[in-house]
Amino acid sequence: MFLSLSTLSSSNRTDFKSLYKSAFPLRERIPLFLLARRARQGRIENLVIELDGRFSGLIVTVLKDDLALILFFAVSKDKRGLGFGSRALRAIAERYKGKRIFLEIEDPEKPAENRLQRARRKRFYLRGGLRETGIRLKAYGTDMELLSFSGMPTYEEYDALLRYAYDPLVYRMANPVRQG
């Protein structure tokens, strides 16, 4: 099966919206109109993962200078556990080659109802080539950890990217605060 990444278009907007709403908690979601506005401004990329031309996932990335922050990454439910997520991670690494690519995950070390899911997610990302940065924070009311593909970002760079990506109200809702 051929995997590709392409820019969100009107033909896959409904699938993107549906997966976005089902894969991410409401408190962590950014309004879709803001994602579209920031994409038009060139601050972020709203991408779809396609397998043989069919919608199979989504990626939202903030891009600035040599940094690429993956804000959202999700594979369609029927494609999970089949290796497509790992292939998509490799495609992301290739697309942003030369940039310091990183993302935030819910911290699996903190007590939570979905602690096992958090630990599985972290293992997936580590198997996919990401590394721990040692940066832990609280954002969106949740304990988070930053993982990176290449080149470690600083907390200050992460915070600056959020300010760049979000309007002031959404940034205040995210309210990132470094822990430890």
DRENPA-3360 file (N, C-alpha, C; in nm, 2 decimals, always signed):
BEGIN
1 = MFLSLSTL = +0.08/-0.12/+0.00/+0.00/+0.00/+0.00/+0.09/+0.12/+0.00 ~ +0.05/+0.22/-0.08/+0.13/+0.34/-0.10/+0.08/+0.45/+0.00 ~ +0.17/+0.50/+0.09/+0.14/+0.60/+0.19/+0.19/+0.73/+0.14 ~ +0.11/+0.83/+0.15/+0.15/+0.97/+0.12/+0.09/+1.07/+0.21 ~ +0.16/+1.19/+0.22/+0.11/+1.30/+0.30/+0.07/+1.41/+0.20 ~ -0.05/+1.47/+0.22/-0.09/+1.58/+0.13/-0.16/+1.68/+0.21 ~ -0.17/+1.80/+0.16/-0.24/+1.91/+0.23/-0.39/+1.88/+0.23 ~ -0.45/+1.92/+0.34/-0.59/+1.91/+0.36/-0.66/+1.98/+0.25;
9 = SSSNRTDF = -0.77/+1.91/+0.19/-0.84/+1.97/+0.08/-0.99/+1.96/+0.11 ~ -1.07/+2.02/+0.03/-1.22/+2.01/+0.05/-1.27/+1.86/+0.04 ~ -1.20/+1.78/-0.04/-1.24/+1.64/-0.06/-1.22/+1.55/+0.06 ~ -1.13/+1.59/+0.15/-1.11/+1.51/+0.27/-1.13/+1.58/+0.40 ~ -1.19/+1.70/+0.39/-1.22/+1.78/+0.51/-1.32/+1.71/+0.61 ~ -1.42/+1.65/+0.56/-1.51/+1.58/+0.65/-1.44/+1.47/+0.73 ~ -1.36/+1.39/+0.66/-1.29/+1.28/+0.73/-1.19/+1.34/+0.83 ~ -1.12/+1.44/+0.79/-1.03/+1.51/+0.88/-1.10/+1.56/+1.01;
17 = KSLYKSAF = -1.21/+1.63/+0.99/-1.29/+1.68/+1.10/-1.34/+1.57/+1.19 ~ -1.39/+1.46/+1.14/-1.44/+1.35/+1.21/-1.33/+1.28/+1.30 ~ -1.22/+1.25/+1.24/-1.11/+1.19/+1.31/-1.05/+1.29/+1.42 ~ -1.04/+1.41/+1.38/-0.99/+1.51/+1.48/-1.08/+1.52/+1.60 ~ -1.21/+1.52/+1.58/-1.30/+1.52/+1.70/-1.30/+1.39/+1.78 ~ -1.28/+1.28/+1.72/-1.28/+1.15/+1.79/-1.15/+1.12/+1.85 ~ -1.04/+1.17/+1.80/-0.91/+1.13/+1.85/-0.85/+1.22/+1.96 ~ -0.90/+1.34/+1.97/-0.84/+1.43/+2.07/-0.95/+1.48/+2.17;
25 = PLRERIPL = -0.91/+1.49/+2.30/-1.00/+1.55/+2.40/-1.04/+1.69/+2.36 ~ -1.16/+1.73/+2.40/-1.21/+1.86/+2.37/-1.12/+1.97/+2.42 ~ -1.07/+1.95/+2.54/-0.98/+2.05/+2.61/-0.85/+2.07/+2.53 ~ -0.81/+1.98/+2.45/-0.68/+1.99/+2.37/-0.71/+2.04/+2.23 ~ -0.83/+2.03/+2.18/-0.86/+2.07/+2.04/-0.85/+2.22/+2.02 ~ -0.80/+2.26/+1.91/-0.80/+2.40/+1.87/-0.92/+2.41/+1.77 ~ -1.00/+2.52/+1.77/-1.11/+2.53/+1.67/-1.06/+2.51/+1.53 ~ -1.13/+2.43/+1.45/-1.09/+2.40/+1.32/-1.08/+2.53/+1.23;
33 = FLLARRAR = -1.16/+2.63/+1.25/-1.15/+2.75/+1.18/-1.01/+2.82/+1.20 ~ -0.96/+2.80/+1.32/-0.83/+2.86/+1.36/-0.72/+2.78/+1.29 ~ -0.73/+2.65/+1.28/-0.63/+2.57/+1.21/-0.63/+2.61/+1.07 ~ -0.75/+2.63/+1.01/-0.75/+2.67/+0.87/-0.69/+2.81/+0.85 ~ -0.72/+2.90/+0.94/-0.67/+3.04/+0.92/-0.51/+3.04/+0.94 ~ -0.46/+2.96/+1.03/-0.32/+2.96/+1.05/-0.25/+2.89/+0.93 ~ -0.32/+2.79/+0.87/-0.26/+2.73/+0.75/-0.26/+2.83/+0.64 ~ -0.36/+2.91/+0.62/-0.36/+3.01/+0.51/-0.25/+3.11/+0.54;
41 = QGRIENLV = -0.21/+3.14/+0.66/-0.11/+3.23/+0.70/+0.03/+3.17/+0.69 ~ +0.04/+3.04/+0.66/+0.16/+2.97/+0.65/+0.23/+2.93/+0.78 ~ +0.16/+2.94/+0.89/+0.21/+2.91/+1.02/+0.21/+2.76/+1.05 ~ +0.10/+2.69/+1.00/+0.09/+2.55/+1.02/+0.06/+2.48/+0.89 ~ +0.07/+2.35/+0.90/+0.03/+2.26/+0.79/-0.07/+2.17/+0.84 ~ -0.19/+2.16/+0.77/-0.29/+2.06/+0.80/-0.28/+1.96/+0.69 ~ -0.23/+1.84/+0.73/-0.20/+1.73/+0.64/-0.29/+1.61/+0.66 ~ -0.31/+1.54/+0.55/-0.38/+1.41/+0.56/-0.28/+1.30/+0.52;
49 = IELDGRFS = -0.30/+1.19/+0.59/-0.23/+1.07/+0.56/-0.32/+0.99/+0.47 ~ -0.27/+0.95/+0.35/-0.35/+0.87/+0.26/-0.28/+0.74/+0.23 ~ -0.36/+0.63/+0.22/-0.31/+0.50/+0.18/-0.38/+0.47/+0.05 ~ -0.30/+0.46/-0.05/-0.36/+0.43/-0.18/-0.47/+0.53/-0.22 ~ -0.45/+0.66/-0.18/-0.54/+0.76/-0.21/-0.66/+0.78/-0.12 ~ -0.67/+0.70/-0.02/-0.78/+0.70/+0.08/-0.74/+0.76/+0.21 ~ -0.82/+0.85/+0.26/-0.79/+0.91/+0.39/-0.77/+0.81/+0.50 ~ -0.66/+0.82/+0.57/-0.62/+0.73/+0.67/-0.56/+0.79/+0.80;
57 = GLIVTVLK = -0.56/+0.93/+0.80/-0.51/+0.99/+0.92/-0.48/+1.14/+0.90 ~ -0.44/+1.20/+1.01/-0.42/+1.35/+1.00/-0.29/+1.39/+1.08 ~ -0.24/+1.50/+1.04/-0.12/+1.56/+1.10/-0.14/+1.71/+1.09 ~ -0.12/+1.78/+1.21/-0.12/+1.92/+1.21/+0.02/+1.96/+1.27 ~ +0.09/+2.04/+1.19/+0.23/+2.08/+1.23/+0.25/+2.23/+1.23 ~ +0.31/+2.28/+1.33/+0.36/+2.42/+1.34/+0.50/+2.43/+1.28 ~ +0.52/+2.52/+1.19/+0.65/+2.53/+1.12/+0.70/+2.67/+1.14 ~ +0.83/+2.68/+1.19/+0.89/+2.81/+1.20/+1.04/+2.79/+1.21;
65 = DDLALILF = +1.11/+2.86/+1.12/+1.26/+2.85/+1.12/+1.29/+2.70/+1.10 ~ +1.38/+2.65/+1.19/+1.42/+2.51/+1.18/+1.34/+2.42/+1.27 ~ +1.22/+2.46/+1.32/+1.14/+2.38/+1.41/+1.01/+2.33/+1.34 ~ +0.98/+2.21/+1.38/+0.85/+2.15/+1.33/+0.79/+2.09/+1.45 ~ +0.68/+2.15/+1.51/+0.61/+2.09/+1.62/+0.48/+2.02/+1.57 ~ +0.48/+1.89/+1.59/+0.36/+1.81/+1.56/+0.25/+1.84/+1.67 ~ +0.15/+1.91/+1.63/+0.04/+1.94/+1.73/-0.05/+1.83/+1.74 ~ -0.09/+1.77/+1.63/-0.19/+1.66/+1.63/-0.14/+1.55/+1.53;
73 = FAVSKDKR = -0.15/+1.43/+1.57/-0.12/+1.31/+1.48/-0.21/+1.20/+1.52 ~ -0.29/+1.16/+1.42/-0.38/+1.05/+1.45/-0.40/+0.96/+1.32 ~ -0.41/+0.83/+1.34/-0.43/+0.74/+1.23/-0.58/+0.69/+1.25 ~ -0.65/+0.67/+1.14/-0.79/+0.62/+1.15/-0.79/+0.49/+1.23 ~ -0.90/+0.48/+1.30/-0.92/+0.37/+1.39/-0.90/+0.23/+1.32 ~ -0.95/+0.22/+1.20/-0.94/+0.09/+1.13/-0.79/+0.06/+1.08 ~ -0.70/+0.16/+1.09/-0.57/+0.14/+1.04/-0.47/+0.12/+1.16 ~ -0.51/+0.14/+1.28/-0.43/+0.13/+1.40/-0.38/-0.01/+1.42;
81 = GLGFGSRA = -0.26/-0.02/+1.46/-0.20/-0.15/+1.49/-0.15/-0.23/+1.37 ~ -0.15/-0.17/+1.26/-0.11/-0.24/+1.13/+0.02/-0.18/+1.07 ~ +0.08/-0.09/+1.14/+0.21/-0.04/+1.10/+0.20/+0.09/+1.02 ~ +0.08/+0.14/+0.99/+0.07/+0.26/+0.91/+0.11/+0.38/+0.99 ~ +0.09/+0.38/+1.12/+0.14/+0.49/+1.20/+0.29/+0.51/+1.20 ~ +0.36/+0.39/+1.21/+0.50/+0.40/+1.20/+0.55/+0.45/+1.06 ~ +0.48/+0.40/+0.96/+0.51/+0.45/+0.82/+0.49/+0.60/+0.81 ~ +0.38/+0.65/+0.87/+0.35/+0.79/+0.87/+0.46/+0.87/+0.94;
89 = LRAIAERY = +0.51/+0.82/+1.06/+0.61/+0.89/+1.13/+0.74/+0.90/+1.04 ~ +0.77/+0.79/+0.97/+0.89/+0.80/+0.88/+0.86/+0.91/+0.77 ~ +0.74/+0.91/+0.72/+0.70/+1.02/+0.62/+0.71/+1.16/+0.67 ~ +0.68/+1.17/+0.80/+0.69/+1.31/+0.86/+0.84/+1.34/+0.87 ~ +0.92/+1.25/+0.92/+1.06/+1.27/+0.93/+1.12/+1.31/+0.80 ~ +1.08/+1.25/+0.69/+1.13/+1.28/+0.56/+1.08/+1.42/+0.51 ~ +0.95/+1.45/+0.53/+0.90/+1.57/+0.49/+0.97/+1.69/+0.56 ~ +1.00/+1.68/+0.68/+1.06/+1.79/+0.76/+1.21/+1.76/+0.78;
97 = KGKRIFLE = +1.27/+1.69/+0.70/+1.42/+1.66/+0.71/+1.49/+1.79/+0.72 ~ +1.59/+1.80/+0.81/+1.67/+1.92/+0.84/+1.61/+2.01/+0.94 ~ +1.49/+1.98/+0.99/+1.42/+2.06/+1.09/+1.43/+1.97/+1.22 ~ +1.42/+2.04/+1.34/+1.41/+1.98/+1.47/+1.26/+1.95/+1.48 ~ +1.22/+1.82/+1.47/+1.08/+1.78/+1.48/+1.06/+1.73/+1.62 ~ +0.95/+1.78/+1.68/+0.91/+1.73/+1.81/+0.76/+1.73/+1.83 ~ +0.72/+1.67/+1.94/+0.57/+1.67/+1.97/+0.55/+1.65/+2.12 ~ +0.43/+1.67/+2.16/+0.40/+1.66/+2.30/+0.31/+1.54/+2.32;
105 = IEDPEKPA = +0.33/+1.47/+2.43/+0.24/+1.35/+2.46/+0.19/+1.37/+2.60 ~ +0.08/+1.30/+2.64/+0.04/+1.30/+2.78/+0.14/+1.22/+2.85 ~ +0.19/+1.27/+2.97/+0.29/+1.21/+3.05/+0.24/+1.08/+3.11 ~ +0.30/+0.96/+3.07/+0.26/+0.83/+3.12/+0.30/+0.81/+3.27 ~ +0.39/+0.89/+3.32/+0.44/+0.88/+3.45/+0.34/+0.93/+3.56 ~ +0.25/+1.01/+3.51/+0.16/+1.08/+3.61/+0.03/+0.99/+3.62 ~ -0.03/+0.99/+3.74/-0.15/+0.91/+3.75/-0.26/+0.97/+3.66 ~ -0.33/+0.88/+3.59/-0.44/+0.91/+3.50/-0.52/+0.79/+3.47;
113 = ENRLQRAR = -0.65/+0.81/+3.43/-0.74/+0.70/+3.40/-0.68/+0.63/+3.27 ~ -0.62/+0.70/+3.18/-0.57/+0.64/+3.06/-0.42/+0.62/+3.06 ~ -0.37/+0.59/+3.18/-0.22/+0.57/+3.20/-0.16/+0.46/+3.11 ~ -0.23/+0.35/+3.09/-0.18/+0.24/+3.00/-0.18/+0.29/+2.86 ~ -0.28/+0.36/+2.82/-0.28/+0.41/+2.68/-0.17/+0.51/+2.66 ~ -0.14/+0.59/+2.76/-0.03/+0.69/+2.75/+0.10/+0.62/+2.73 ~ +0.12/+0.51/+2.81/+0.24/+0.44/+2.81/+0.26/+0.37/+2.67 ~ +0.15/+0.31/+2.62/+0.16/+0.25/+2.48/+0.19/+0.35/+2.38;
121 = RKRFYLRG = +0.13/+0.47/+2.39/+0.16/+0.58/+2.29/+0.31/+0.62/+2.30 ~ +0.36/+0.63/+2.42/+0.50/+0.67/+2.43/+0.59/+0.56/+2.37 ~ +0.56/+0.44/+2.40/+0.64/+0.33/+2.34/+0.64/+0.33/+2.19 ~ +0.52/+0.36/+2.13/+0.51/+0.37/+1.99/+0.60/+0.48/+1.93 ~ +0.60/+0.60/+1.99/+0.68/+0.71/+1.95/+0.83/+0.68/+1.96 ~ +0.87/+0.61/+2.07/+1.01/+0.58/+2.09/+1.05/+0.47/+1.99 ~ +0.97/+0.38/+1.96/+1.00/+0.28/+1.86/+1.01/+0.34/+1.72 ~ +0.94/+0.45/+1.70/+0.93/+0.52/+1.58/+1.05/+0.62/+1.56;
129 = GLRETGIR = +1.14/+0.63/+1.65/+1.26/+0.71/+1.64/+1.26/+0.84/+1.72 ~ +1.16/+0.87/+1.79/+1.16/+0.99/+1.88/+1.24/+0.96/+2.01 ~ +1.29/+1.06/+2.07/+1.36/+1.05/+2.19/+1.31/+1.14/+2.30 ~ +1.33/+1.10/+2.42/+1.29/+1.19/+2.53/+1.37/+1.32/+2.53 ~ +1.31/+1.43/+2.56/+1.39/+1.56/+2.57/+1.42/+1.59/+2.71 ~ +1.35/+1.53/+2.81/+1.36/+1.57/+2.95/+1.27/+1.69/+2.99 ~ +1.19/+1.74/+2.89/+1.11/+1.85/+2.91/+0.97/+1.80/+2.95 ~ +0.92/+1.84/+3.07/+0.79/+1.80/+3.11/+0.71/+1.93/+3.14;
137 = LKAYGTDM = +0.58/+1.94/+3.11/+0.51/+2.06/+3.13/+0.36/+2.03/+3.16 ~ +0.29/+2.13/+3.19/+0.15/+2.11/+3.21/+0.09/+2.21/+3.10 ~ +0.00/+2.15/+3.02/-0.06/+2.23/+2.91/-0.20/+2.17/+2.89 ~ -0.30/+2.26/+2.86/-0.43/+2.21/+2.84/-0.49/+2.14/+2.96 ~ -0.43/+2.17/+3.08/-0.48/+2.11/+3.20/-0.43/+1.97/+3.22 ~ -0.33/+1.93/+3.14/-0.28/+1.79/+3.14/-0.13/+1.79/+3.15 ~ -0.07/+1.69/+3.22/+0.07/+1.67/+3.23/+0.12/+1.62/+3.10 ~ +0.22/+1.69/+3.04/+0.27/+1.65/+2.91/+0.42/+1.63/+2.92;
145 = ELLSFSGM = +0.47/+1.57/+2.81/+0.62/+1.54/+2.80/+0.65/+1.57/+2.65 ~ +0.76/+1.63/+2.62/+0.81/+1.65/+2.48/+0.90/+1.54/+2.44 ~ +0.88/+1.49/+2.32/+0.96/+1.39/+2.25/+1.01/+1.46/+2.12 ~ +1.13/+1.42/+2.08/+1.19/+1.48/+1.96/+1.25/+1.38/+1.87 ~ +1.24/+1.40/+1.74/+1.31/+1.32/+1.64/+1.46/+1.35/+1.63 ~ +1.48/+1.48/+1.62/+1.62/+1.52/+1.59/+1.64/+1.66/+1.65 ~ +1.75/+1.68/+1.71/+1.78/+1.81/+1.77/+1.68/+1.85/+1.87 ~ +1.73/+1.86/+1.99/+1.65/+1.89/+2.11/+1.60/+2.03/+2.11;
153 = PTYEEYDA = +1.47/+2.06/+2.12/+1.42/+2.19/+2.14/+1.43/+2.23/+2.28 ~ +1.43/+2.36/+2.31/+1.42/+2.41/+2.45/+1.27/+2.43/+2.48 ~ +1.24/+2.44/+2.61/+1.11/+2.48/+2.65/+1.07/+2.61/+2.59 ~ +1.16/+2.71/+2.59/+1.14/+2.84/+2.54/+1.10/+2.84/+2.39 ~ +1.16/+2.75/+2.31/+1.13/+2.74/+2.17/+0.99/+2.68/+2.16 ~ +0.96/+2.58/+2.24/+0.82/+2.52/+2.24/+0.72/+2.63/+2.27 ~ +0.74/+2.70/+2.37/+0.65/+2.81/+2.41/+0.63/+2.91/+2.30 ~ +0.74/+2.95/+2.24/+0.74/+3.05/+2.13/+0.66/+2.99/+2.01;
161 = LLRYAYDP = +0.67/+2.86/+1.98/+0.60/+2.81/+1.87/+0.45/+2.81/+1.90 ~ +0.41/+2.78/+2.02/+0.27/+2.78/+2.06/+0.21/+2.92/+2.04 ~ +0.29/+3.02/+2.09/+0.25/+3.16/+2.07/+0.23/+3.20/+1.93 ~ +0.32/+3.15/+1.84/+0.32/+3.17/+1.70/+0.20/+3.10/+1.63 ~ +0.17/+2.98/+1.68/+0.06/+2.91/+1.62/-0.08/+2.95/+1.66 ~ -0.09/+2.99/+1.79/-0.22/+3.02/+1.84/-0.25/+3.17/+1.85 ~ -0.38/+3.20/+1.85/-0.41/+3.34/+1.88/-0.40/+3.35/+2.04 ~ -0.39/+3.47/+2.09/-0.37/+3.49/+2.24/-0.47/+3.42/+2.32;
169 = LVYRMANP = -0.60/+3.41/+2.28/-0.70/+3.34/+2.36/-0.67/+3.19/+2.37 ~ -0.64/+3.13/+2.26/-0.61/+2.98/+2.26/-0.48/+2.96/+2.34 ~ -0.38/+3.04/+2.32/-0.26/+3.03/+2.40/-0.29/+3.03/+2.55 ~ -0.37/+3.12/+2.59/-0.41/+3.13/+2.73/-0.48/+3.00/+2.78 ~ -0.57/+2.95/+2.69/-0.64/+2.82/+2.72/-0.54/+2.71/+2.73 ~ -0.44/+2.70/+2.65/-0.33/+2.60/+2.66/-0.25/+2.61/+2.79 ~ -0.22/+2.74/+2.82/-0.15/+2.78/+2.94/-0.03/+2.68/+2.97 ~ +0.06/+2.68/+2.88/+0.18/+2.59/+2.91/+0.27/+2.64/+3.02;
177 = VRQG = +0.30/+2.55/+3.11/+0.39/+2.58/+3.23/+0.49/+2.47/+3.24 ~ +0.62/+2.50/+3.24/+0.72/+2.40/+3.26/+0.71/+2.34/+3.40 ~ +0.73/+2.21/+3.40/+0.73/+2.13/+3.53/+0.87/+2.09/+3.56 ~ +0.92/+2.11/+3.68/+1.05/+2.06/+3.72/+1.16/+2.12/+3.65;
% end
